[in-house]
Amino acid sequence: MVDTNFIGFSKSIIRPATALALLALTASPSFGAAPIELPRAPAASLNRQPTPPPAPSTFEEAYTLGAGDRIRIDIFRVPQYSGEHEVLIDGSLNLPVAGAVSIQGLTLNQAADAVAAAYGNILRNPRVTVSLVVPRPFRIGVAGEVTSPGSYTLERQGAQFPTVTSIIETAGGITHSADLRQIQVRRPQGSGVGQIIYIDLWEFLQSGDLAYDLTLRDGDTLYIPATDRFSLADAMLLSAASFAANENRPLNIAVVGEVFRPGPYTVTGTASTGAAGETGSGGGSSVPPTVTRAIQVAGGIKPLANIQNIQIRRRTRTGPEQIIDVDLWSLLQTGDIAQDLVLQEGDTVLVPEADPNADPLPLSEVAAASFSPDTMRVNVVGEVNSPGVTQVPPNAPLNQVLLAAGGFNNRARQGKVDLVRLNPDGTATRRKIDVDFTLGVDDDRNPPLQNNDVVIVSRSGVARASDTLGTISDPLSRAFTLISLPLRILGLF
C-alpha cells in the first residue's frame, strides 16, 4: 500500500449525508463550492479490495481562479467599470478606480463578491457578475506507473476540462503494473493544507460511470501506485483500456533460461520462430508483444523447458520488482489467453528447466506449440542414403530422423546406431541404441532427439570385411598395373 501521509496534505472522506448537506449549501451564492468525495464504491467492487478507497464525487468542485485566467466583469448599469481582465501573476486584478483586488483561488461567485466589496466605497450597492472567458492553461503533475511521468501543461478542449484519463493518455498511458483502484489526486487548497482524493478507475472501466473520471484543476498532482496483487485477468482487460500504454511498438525484452537463443531482443507482436538455434523473425508491430512472441524471437523453447512455471520479472516505478507467474501449458490445454501476458518495456522472461522428478508433459503437444521451434537440426553420418544435416520437427524420434535421412543403405549395420549428444555443461555422451522401426516413441530404443544431436550408422560386418580386403588388394593391384604397363607399351610395336 502507498503511504498517503504526505507533508502539506490531509485526507477527508465525506459520507453521503454530509455530501448532500454540502450540496445544499453550495446553492447559496454566498458559499463557494467545497471539495466533495463520493461515498464508497459499490459492494461488488469492495469484495476485490480489503480497504477500497472512496469513489470521486459526482458533484464537481467549482472552478477557482488563478494567474492567466481571462474573465469578464459586468457591473449592472455601470458599463464604464465593466470589461475583460486577465488575472495577473500574483492572482490580482487591476480594476478601474478600485485598484488591485486579489481573487487568487476564488470561485466566480466569490470573485464577484470581492469585486463588489472593492467598489463598495465608490458605488451604491453594486451588482457584479464575473464570467470566465478563457481559462488559464493547466499545469498538472503525473507520477507513478505511467509511461512518461512529469509535468504537463494542458489547454481546455472546448467546454471540457482535463480529466484523470485524459492526463494519463497525455503521459503515455498507464503501465501494466498500475493499481487503478488506488489512484490519488493531490489537490492544493487556498489554506495551504492540501487534499488527497482517491480515484477508482477500475470501477470506471467496469461501469463506465464518468463520475469516476474526475475533472482536474490547475496545480493537481496525479499519483498512480504499483499494484501488489497482480492479476493476469485484470492485466488483459487493462491492456485494452483507452488510457493504457501503447505497447504496439517494438519493446526491449530479455529472454533467459531454456530457450535456444537467450539474450536481449527487440520484440514485436508479430514475431515468429524459425529453426531451433536460430533467432526468430521480428515481424511488424500491429499488435502488442506477448510472452510467446518473446520466446519465439529467442529461437523457441528447449525440450527440457518448464512451460508451466515461466516467470516475468517486471520493474516498477513506485515499488519493488514484480514477479508474475505464467502457465503456457494451461494456454495450450484450455486456451487461457490471459496466460500469454502482454509485455512492457524492460521485462525479463525467465523459462526455467523442468524438474526431472516431475511428470513429463506430452512432448508431441509441446513440440506442436507456436513457441516451439519449427524445425531442429540432426546430423546423420555413416551408412544412410542421404547423410548430412537433416531438418526434422522438434522432438522427432530416432526412427523418424533415420527415415528422413533416406534410411539405411545396403552397407549399414541395421540393428544398432550410436547417438552422440552435446550436454549443456560442454560434455558429450554417446550411447548405442537398438533400432526397431515398428516401435513408437521410446526413451530406450526410439528416443526423441534434440537439436544438434549426431546419429552414427556403422557398417555391417560384411561391409567391413569387404573394405578390409579392398584395402589389402588395392596396393597389389596398383603394383601389378605398374609392372604390366611397359609390356603393354612394347606390344604396341
ROGUBA-697837 format. One record per residue (C-alpha): residue in one letter; residue number from 1; z, y, x. Coordinates in steps of 0.1 Angstrom, whole numbers, always signed. Each point is the difference from the previous one (the first is absolute). Layout:
% residues N
ATOM res   n    zz    yy    xx
ATOM   A NUM     Z     Y     X
...
***
This chain:
% residues 493
ATOM res   n    zz    yy    xx
ATOM   M   1    +0    +0    +0
ATOM   V   2    -6   +36   +11
ATOM   D   3   +29   +22    +7
ATOM   T   4    -3   +29   -25
ATOM   N   5   +29   +21   +14
ATOM   F   6   -23   +26   +16
ATOM   I   7   +15   +33   +12
ATOM   G   8    -7   +28   -24
ATOM   F   9    -9   -23   -29
ATOM   S  10   +21   -12   -29
ATOM   K  11    -8   -28   -26
ATOM   S  12    +4    +5   -37
ATOM   I  13    -7   -25   -27
ATOM   I  14    -2   +15   -35
ATOM   R  15    +5   -23   -30
ATOM   P  16   -22    +1   -32
ATOM   A  17   +25   +21   -21
ATOM   T  18    +4   +25   +28
ATOM   A  19   -38    +3    +5
ATOM   L  20    -4    +8   -37
ATOM   A  21   +27   +26    +2
ATOM   L  22   -17   +16   +29
ATOM   L  23   -33    +0   -18
ATOM   A  24   +16   +19   -28
ATOM   L  25   +14   +25   +24
ATOM   T  26   -34    +6   +16
ATOM   A  27   -14   +11   -34
ATOM   S  28   +20   +32    +5
ATOM   P  29   -19   +27   +19
ATOM   S  30   +31    +9   +19
ATOM   F  31    +3   -34   +16
ATOM   G  32   -22   -12   +28
ATOM   A  33   -13   -36    +0
ATOM   A  34   +24   -24   +18
ATOM   P  35    -9   -30   +21
ATOM   I  36    +2   -30   -23
ATOM   E  37    -2   -38    +7
ATOM   L  38    -9   -25   -27
ATOM   P  39   +24   -29    -9
ATOM   R  40    -4   -32   +19
ATOM   A  41   -32   -21    -2
ATOM   P  42    -4   -27   -27
ATOM   A  43   +21   -32    +2
ATOM   A  44   -31   -20   +10
ATOM   S  45    -4   +19   +32
ATOM   L  46   +38    +1    +7
ATOM   N  47    +0   -38    +3
ATOM   R  48   -22    +3   +30
ATOM   Q  49   +24   +23   +19
ATOM   P  50   +38    -4    +6
ATOM   T  51    +4   +38    +0
ATOM   P  52   -30   +17   -15
ATOM   P  53    -4   +38    +2
ATOM   P  54    -4   +21   -31
ATOM   A  55   -35    +9   -11
ATOM   P  56   -12   +36    +2
ATOM   S  57    +2   +23   -29
ATOM   T  58   -26    +4   -27
ATOM   F  59   +12   +36    -2
ATOM   E  60   -16   +17   +30
ATOM   E  61   +18   +28   +18
ATOM   A  62   -12   +36    -6
ATOM   Y  63   -21   +14   +28
ATOM   T  64   +19   +21   +25
ATOM   L  65   -16   +30   +17
ATOM   G  66    -4    +4   +37
ATOM   A  67   -19   +18   +28
ATOM   G  68   -37    -1    -7
ATOM   D  69    +1    -2   -38
ATOM   R  70   -22   +24   -18
ATOM   I  71   +15   +11   -33
ATOM   R  72    -7   +25   -28
ATOM   I  73   +27   +23   -13
ATOM   D  74    -5   +15   -35
ATOM   I  75   +25   +26   -13
ATOM   F  76    -4    +6   -37
ATOM   R  77   -17   +34    -6
ATOM   V  78    +4   +10   +36
ATOM   P  79   -34    -9   +15
ATOM   Q  80    +5   +23   +31
ATOM   Y  81   +27   -23   +12
ATOM   S  82   -19   -32    -9
ATOM   G  83   -24   -19   +22
ATOM   E  84    -4   -29   +25
ATOM   H  85   +23    -4   +31
ATOM   E  86    +3   -25   +28
ATOM   V  87   +34   -13   +10
ATOM   L  88    +7   +12   +35
ATOM   I  89   +11   -23   +29
ATOM   D  90   +36    +8    -6
ATOM   G  91    -3    -9   -37
ATOM   S  92    +0   +35   -14
ATOM   L  93   -23   +22   -20
ATOM   N  94    -8   +37    +8
ATOM   L  95    +0   +15   -35
ATOM   P  96   -11   +36    -9
ATOM   V  97   +29   +23    -2
ATOM   A  98   +26   -28    -1
ATOM   G  99    -7   -11   +36
ATOM   A 100    +9   -34   +14
ATOM   V 101   +12   -28   -23
ATOM   S 102    +7   -35   +13
ATOM   I 103   -13   -29   -22
ATOM   Q 104    +1   -28   +26
ATOM   G 105    +9   -33   -17
ATOM   L 106    +0   +15   -35
ATOM   T 107   -19   -14   -30
ATOM   L 108   -24   +22   -19
ATOM   N 109   +26    +9   -26
ATOM   Q 110   +26    +7   +26
ATOM   A 111   -25   +22   +19
ATOM   A 112    -7   +19   -32
ATOM   D 113   +37    +7    -5
ATOM   A 114    +2   +12   +37
ATOM   V 115   -29   +24    -5
ATOM   A 116   +15   +12   -33
ATOM   A 117   +33    +7   +18
ATOM   A 118   -18   +19   +28
ATOM   Y 119   -16   +23   -26
ATOM   G 120   +32    +3   -21
ATOM   N 121    +9   +33   +15
ATOM   I 122   -36   +14    -4
ATOM   L 123   -11   -14   -34
ATOM   R 124   +20    -5   -32
ATOM   N 125    +3   -36    -9
ATOM   P 126   -32   -12   +19
ATOM   R 127   -16   -32   -14
ATOM   V 128   -15   -18   +30
ATOM   T 129   -23   -31    +2
ATOM   V 130    -8   -17   +33
ATOM   S 131   -30   -24    +2
ATOM   L 132   -12   -21   +29
ATOM   V 133   -35    +9   +10
ATOM   V 134    -6   -20   +32
ATOM   P 135   +27   -24   +13
ATOM   R 136    +7    +0   +37
ATOM   P 137   -12   -30   +21
ATOM   F 138   +27   -28    +0
ATOM   R 139   +14   -12   +33
ATOM   I 140   +13   -35    -5
ATOM   G 141   +14   -24   +27
ATOM   V 142    -7   -37    -2
ATOM   A 143   +20   -25   +21
ATOM   G 144    +4   -38    +1
ATOM   E 145   -24   -27   -10
ATOM   V 146   -33   +19    -3
ATOM   T 147   -30    -2   +22
ATOM   S 148    +2   +36   +13
ATOM   P 149   +34   +15    -4
ATOM   G 150    +4   +37    +6
ATOM   S 151    -1   +34   -17
ATOM   Y 152   -28    +8   -25
ATOM   T 153   -12   +32   -17
ATOM   L 154   -14    -6   -34
ATOM   E 155   -18   +23   -25
ATOM   R 156    +4    -3   -37
ATOM   Q 157   -29   -19   -16
ATOM   G 158    -8   +19   -32
ATOM   A 159   +31    -1   -22
ATOM   Q 160   +14   -30   +19
ATOM   F 161   +27    +3   +26
ATOM   P 162    +4   -27   +27
ATOM   T 163   +18   -31    -9
ATOM   V 164   +17   -28   +19
ATOM   T 165   -31   -23    -1
ATOM   S 166   -24   +28    +9
ATOM   I 167   +20   +10   +32
ATOM   I 168    +2   -37    +9
ATOM   E 169   -38    -2    -2
ATOM   T 170    -3   +31   +21
ATOM   A 171   +22   -17   +26
ATOM   G 172   -24   -30    +2
ATOM   G 173   +18   -22   -25
ATOM   I 174   +31   -21    +2
ATOM   T 175    +3   -29   +24
ATOM   H 176    +7   -35   -13
ATOM   S 177   +35    +2   +13
ATOM   A 178    +9   +28   -24
ATOM   D 179   +29    -3   -25
ATOM   L 180   -15   +16   -31
ATOM   R 181   +33    -3   -20
ATOM   Q 182   +20   +22   +24
ATOM   I 183   -23   +30    +7
ATOM   Q 184   +19   +32    +5
ATOM   V 185   -10   +36    -6
ATOM   R 186   +23   +24   +19
ATOM   R 187    -1   +34   -18
ATOM   P 188   +16   +31   +15
ATOM   Q 189   +19   +22   -24
ATOM   G 190    +7   +38    -1
ATOM   S 191   +37    -6    +7
ATOM   G 192    -8   -17   +33
ATOM   V 193   +11   -34   -11
ATOM   G 194   -30   -23    -7
ATOM   Q 195    -5   -27   -25
ATOM   I 196   -13   -35    +4
ATOM   I 197   -21   -14   -28
ATOM   Y 198    -8   -38    -1
ATOM   I 199   -34   -11   -10
ATOM   D 200   -10   -35   -12
ATOM   L 201   -37    -2    +5
ATOM   W 202    +1   -37    -6
ATOM   E 203    +9    +7   -36
ATOM   F 204   -29   +25    -1
ATOM   L 205   -24   -28   +11
ATOM   Q 206   +14   -24   -26
ATOM   S 207    +1   +24   -30
ATOM   G 208   -24   +28    +9
ATOM   D 209   +27   +25   -11
ATOM   L 210    -9   +33   +16
ATOM   A 211   +36   +11    -2
ATOM   Y 212    +6   -20   +31
ATOM   D 213   -27   +19   +19
ATOM   L 214   +22   +30    +6
ATOM   T 215   -16   +35    +5
ATOM   L 216    +9   +14   +34
ATOM   R 217   +11   +34   +10
ATOM   D 218    -5   +21   +31
ATOM   G 219   +24   -11   +27
ATOM   D 220    +5   -35   -13
ATOM   T 221    +3   -29   +24
ATOM   L 222   -12   -35   -11
ATOM   Y 223   +16   -29   +18
ATOM   I 224   -12   -36    -5
ATOM   P 225   +23   -26   +15
ATOM   A 226   -10   -35   +11
ATOM   T 227    +8   -29   -23
ATOM   D 228   +25   -26   +11
ATOM   R 229   -11   -26   -26
ATOM   F 230   -37    -5    +7
ATOM   S 231   -19   -19   -28
ATOM   L 232   -35   -14    +4
ATOM   A 233    -7    +5   -37
ATOM   D 234   +11   +36    +1
ATOM   A 235   -20    +6   +31
ATOM   M 236   -32   -13   -17
ATOM   L 237    +6   +24   -29
ATOM   L 238    +9   +29   +23
ATOM   S 239   -33    -4   +20
ATOM   A 240   -20    +7   -32
ATOM   A 241   +19   +33    -8
ATOM   S 242   -19   +33    +1
ATOM   F 243   +25   +14   +25
ATOM   A 244    +0   -30   +23
ATOM   A 245   -13    +4   +35
ATOM   N 246   -37    -6    +5
ATOM   E 247    -1   -32   +20
ATOM   N 248   -37    -6    -5
ATOM   R 249    -5   +13   +36
ATOM   P 250    +2   -22   +31
ATOM   L 251   +35    -6   +11
ATOM   N 252   +15    -7   +34
ATOM   I 253   +18   -34    -4
ATOM   A 254   +15   -25   +24
ATOM   V 255    -4   -38    -7
ATOM   V 256   +21   -24   +21
ATOM   G 257   +10   -36    +0
ATOM   E 258   -20   -30   -11
ATOM   V 259   -34   +17    -2
ATOM   F 260   -29    -6   +23
ATOM   R 261    -3   +35   +13
ATOM   P 262   +34   +18    -2
ATOM   G 263    +2   +37    +8
ATOM   P 264    -6   +35   -15
ATOM   Y 265   -29    +5   -23
ATOM   T 266   -16   +26   -22
ATOM   V 267    -1   -18   -34
ATOM   T 268   -20    +9   -31
ATOM   G 269    +0   -15   -35
ATOM   T 270   -32   -20    +4
ATOM   A 271    +7   -17   +33
ATOM   S 272   -11   -37    +4
ATOM   T 273    +6   -29   +23
ATOM   G 274   -25   -16   +24
ATOM   A 275    +3   -30   +23
ATOM   A 276   +35   -10   +13
ATOM   G 277    +9   +20   +31
ATOM   E 278   -24   +28    -9
ATOM   T 279   +10   +34   -15
ATOM   G 280   -10    +4   -36
ATOM   S 281   -23   +28   -12
ATOM   G 282   +15   +33   -12
ATOM   G 283   -23    +6   -30
ATOM   G 284    +2   +32   -21
ATOM   S 285   +30   +19   -14
ATOM   S 286    -5    -1   -38
ATOM   V 287   +33   -19    -7
ATOM   P 288   +34    +1   +16
ATOM   P 289    +7   -23   +29
ATOM   T 290   +23   -29    -8
ATOM   V 291   +19   -27   +19
ATOM   T 292   -28   -26    -3
ATOM   R 293   -26   +26   +13
ATOM   A 294   +21    +7   +30
ATOM   I 295    +3   -37    +8
ATOM   Q 296   -38    -4    -4
ATOM   V 297    -7   +27   +25
ATOM   A 298   +24   -17   +24
ATOM   G 299   -22   -31    -1
ATOM   G 300   +19   -19   -27
ATOM   I 301   +31   -22    +0
ATOM   K 302    +5   -28   +24
ATOM   P 303    +6   -36   -12
ATOM   L 304   +38    +3    +7
ATOM   A 305    +4   +33   -19
ATOM   N 306   +28    +2   -26
ATOM   I 307   -17   +19   -28
ATOM   Q 308   +30    -3   -22
ATOM   N 309   +22   +24   +21
ATOM   I 310   -23   +27   +12
ATOM   Q 311   +19   +33    +8
ATOM   I 312   -11   +36    -3
ATOM   R 313   +20   +23   +22
ATOM   R 314    -3   +36   -13
ATOM   R 315   +13   +32   +15
ATOM   T 316   +15   +25   -24
ATOM   R 317    +6   +38    +4
ATOM   T 318   +34    +1   -14
ATOM   G 319   +17   -34    +8
ATOM   P 320    -1   -31   +20
ATOM   E 321   -30   -23    +5
ATOM   Q 322    -9   -20   -31
ATOM   I 323    -7   -37    +2
ATOM   I 324   -21   -13   -29
ATOM   D 325    -5   -37    -6
ATOM   V 326   -34   -12   -12
ATOM   D 327    -9   -36   -12
ATOM   L 328   -37    -5    +3
ATOM   W 329    +4   -36   -12
ATOM   S 330   +12   +13   -33
ATOM   L 331   -32   +21    -1
ATOM   L 332   -21   -31    +6
ATOM   Q 333   +18   -21   -26
ATOM   T 334    +8   +24   -28
ATOM   G 335   -23   +29    +6
ATOM   D 336   +30   +24    +5
ATOM   I 337   -21   +29   +13
ATOM   A 338   +32   +21    +6
ATOM   Q 339    +6   -22   +31
ATOM   D 340   -31   +15   +15
ATOM   L 341   +19   +32    +8
ATOM   V 342   -19   +33    +4
ATOM   L 343    +7   +12   +36
ATOM   Q 344    +7   +34   +13
ATOM   E 345    -5   +18   +33
ATOM   G 346   +21   -15   +28
ATOM   D 347    +9   -34   -17
ATOM   T 348    +4   -31   +21
ATOM   V 349   -10   -34   -15
ATOM   L 350   +20   -29   +15
ATOM   V 351   -13   -35    -6
ATOM   P 352   +27   -25   +12
ATOM   E 353    -5   -36   +11
ATOM   A 354    +7   -27   -25
ATOM   D 355   +33   -20    +3
ATOM   P 356   -10   -34   +14
ATOM   N 357   +27   -16   -22
ATOM   A 358   -12   +15   -32
ATOM   D 359   -24   -17   -24
ATOM   P 360   -35   +10   +11
ATOM   L 361   -23   +18   -24
ATOM   P 362   -33   -16    -9
ATOM   L 363   -23    +9   +28
ATOM   S 364   -32    -2   -20
ATOM   E 365   +13   +27   -24
ATOM   V 366   +12   +22   +28
ATOM   A 367   -33    -4   +19
ATOM   A 368   -20   +10   -31
ATOM   A 369   +20   +33    -4
ATOM   S 370   -18   +33    +6
ATOM   F 371   +24    +9   +28
ATOM   S 372    -8   -32   +20
ATOM   P 373   -29    +2   +25
ATOM   D 374   -34    -9   -14
ATOM   T 375    -6   -25   +29
ATOM   M 376   +15   -13   +31
ATOM   R 377   -15   -12   +33
ATOM   V 378    +4   -35   +13
ATOM   N 379   -16   -12   +32
ATOM   V 380   -14   -36    -2
ATOM   V 381   -10   -14   +33
ATOM   G 382   -13   -34   +11
ATOM   E 383   -20   -26   -19
ATOM   V 384   -10   +18   -32
ATOM   N 385   -34   +10   -12
ATOM   S 386    +7   +37    +1
ATOM   P 387   +27    +7   +26
ATOM   G 388   +14   +35    +4
ATOM   V 389   +19   +26   -20
ATOM   T 390    +0    -9   -37
ATOM   Q 391    +9   +25   -28
ATOM   V 392   +20   -17   -28
ATOM   P 393   +23   +12   -28
ATOM   P 394   +37    +6    +9
ATOM   N 395   +22   -31    +3
ATOM   A 396   -31   -23    -2
ATOM   P 397   +10   -36    +8
ATOM   L 398   -12   -19   +31
ATOM   N 399   -25   -21   -19
ATOM   Q 400   -17   +31   -15
ATOM   V 401    -3   +16   +34
ATOM   L 402   -16   -31   +15
ATOM   L 403   -25    -2   -28
ATOM   A 404    -7   +38    +4
ATOM   A 405    -9    -8   +37
ATOM   G 406   -26   -25   -11
ATOM   G 407   +22   -31    +2
ATOM   F 408    +2   -26   +28
ATOM   N 409   -31    -8   +20
ATOM   N 410    -8   -36   +11
ATOM   R 411   +19    +4   +33
ATOM   A 412   +33   +11   -16
ATOM   R 413   +32   -19    -1
ATOM   Q 414    +4    +2   -38
ATOM   G 415   +35   -12    -4
ATOM   K 416   +20   +27   +18
ATOM   V 417    -3   +37   +10
ATOM   D 418   +21   +23   +20
ATOM   L 419   +14   +32   -15
ATOM   V 420   +10   +28   +24
ATOM   R 421   +20   +29   -15
ATOM   L 422   +11   +32   +17
ATOM   N 423   +36    +9   -10
ATOM   P 424   +13   +36    -5
ATOM   D 425   +21    -2   +31
ATOM   G 426   -31    -6   +22
ATOM   T 427    +4   -38    +4
ATOM   A 428   -24   -26   -13
ATOM   T 429    +5   -33   -17
ATOM   R 430   -24   -30    +0
ATOM   R 431    +2   -30   -23
ATOM   K 432   -22   -29   -10
ATOM   I 433    -9    -4   -36
ATOM   D 434   -14   -31   -18
ATOM   V 435   -30   +11   -20
ATOM   D 436    -6   -13   -35
ATOM   F 437   -25   +18   -21
ATOM   T 438   +14   -15   -32
ATOM   L 439   +33   +18    +3
ATOM   G 440   +10   +32   -16
ATOM   V 441   +20   +27   +17
ATOM   D 442   +27   -18   +21
ATOM   D 443   +21   +15   +28
ATOM   D 444    -3   -32   +21
ATOM   R 445   -36   -11    -4
ATOM   N 446   -18   +29   -16
ATOM   P 447   +20   +31    +8
ATOM   P 448   -10   +35   -11
ATOM   L 449   -13   +19   +31
ATOM   Q 450    +7   +35   +12
ATOM   N 451   -20   +27   +15
ATOM   N 452   -12    -7   +36
ATOM   D 453    +9   -37    -2
ATOM   V 454   -21   -22   +23
ATOM   V 455   -11   -35   -12
ATOM   I 456   -12   -23   +28
ATOM   V 457   -22   -30   -10
ATOM   S 458    -1   -25   +29
ATOM   R 459   -27   -25    +9
ATOM   S 460    +1   -36   -11
ATOM   G 461    +6   -28   +25
ATOM   V 462   -37   -10    -1
ATOM   A 463   -10   +36    +6
ATOM   R 464   +23    +3   +30
ATOM   A 465   -13   -33   +15
ATOM   S 466   -35   +11    -5
ATOM   D 467    +7   +33   +16
ATOM   T 468   +17   -17   +29
ATOM   L 469   -30   -23    +6
ATOM   G 470   -22   +30    -2
ATOM   T 471   +21   +18   +26
ATOM   I 472    -3   -29   +24
ATOM   S 473   -37    -8    -6
ATOM   D 474   -12   +36    +1
ATOM   P 475    +4    +4   +38
ATOM   L 476   -17   -33    +7
ATOM   S 477   -29   +10   -23
ATOM   R 478    -4   +32   +19
ATOM   A 479    +1   -18   +34
ATOM   F 480   -27   -25   -11
ATOM   T 481   -21   +29   -12
ATOM   L 482    +2   +17   +34
ATOM   I 483   -10   -33   +18
ATOM   S 484   -29    -8   -23
ATOM   L 485   -14   +35    +0
ATOM   P 486   -19    -3   +34
ATOM   L 487   -15   -33   -10
ATOM   R 488   -13   +16   -31
ATOM   I 489   -15   +28   +19
ATOM   L 490   -18   -24   +25
ATOM   G 491   -13   -20   -30
ATOM   L 492   -19   +31   -11
ATOM   F 493   -22    -3   +31
***
